[in-house]
């Protein structure tokens, strides 16, 4: 992850897959993460399973600014993998964006 000084855009997303779909969501997230890390404004993209509730997934995304995050959401790979394949497998999700210095 790049630690360039300045104001950055951090996004935390919590995904709760439908029952029995967690492994499928994790596999798709691995594919999405790889493509997302190659985006020009992406400074980091990681995801983690909850240690106590393994069906809950936390995604940590770090971008140079809000415009870079929007470019991610507009990307072909997000539309195809994220919106097209992952979101339909979720029972619930929350997405929160933060602005601030590194």
N, C-alpha and C positions, 0 to 999 in steps of 0.2 A: 504494500500500500504506500502511496506517495504521501509524504508529510509536508507538502508545500505550505508555507505560512499563508494566512489569509482567511477569508470566510468561505466555508464549504457547506454543502448540502448533504445531510445525513438522513437516510430513510430507514425506519424500522418497520418491518412487516411481520405480523404473526399469522400463520396459516394453521387451520385446523381441518385436515382432510376428512372427507366422508369416511365412515368406518370401513376398514380394509383397503384403503387407497393410499396410505402413508408411503409405502415403499415406491409406488408408482410416482407419487409427487416428488419424492426425493430424487429419483432417477431423472425426472424431467428438470428439476432444479439444477442438477449437475450440468445438464446440457445448456440451460439458460444462463447459468453463472459463467460458463466458459465463454459464451458469445458476448455476454455483457461486459466482462473484464477487458475485452478488446475494443470497447467503445472509446472514442477520444476523450470524453469527459468523465469516464469512470475511474475512480481512485481505489475502488475495492468492492467486492461482492462476495459475501460469505453467507452460509446458512448453517443452522445448528438445530439439533433435536433437543427438546426439553429433557433434562436428566431424570425428572420425576414423572413426566407425562410424555412418553416417546411419540405420541400421536400429534404433539404440538411442535411446530417448526418456527423458528425465529430467523428472519432474513435481515442482514445488515448490509445496506448499500451506501456507498460513499461517492459523491460526485463533486465536481468542481463548482457547480452552481445549480440552481433550479432549472435552468435551460437545458443543462446536460441530462438531468433526470427526465425532463419532458422528452428529450431526444431518445432516451432509452425506451420510454413508454410508446413512442411513435415508431420504434425500430421494427423491422420485419421479424426478427427473432423473438421479440417480446410479443408481438401480435400473434405469431404462429404458435410459440411454445407457452408463453405465460397466459395470455388471454384465451388462446384457442384450446390449449390442452390442460393447463394446470387449474385455472380458475373453475372450470366445470367440475373438478374433482373435490372442491372444498365445501365443507359445511359452513365455515365461517372464516373471516379474515379481517384484520385491522391493519391499516397502513398509516403511519405517522411520520411527517417530515419535520426536520429540525434544521435551522440555519445557525451558523456561528463559526467562531474561530476554531482552528484545529487545536 
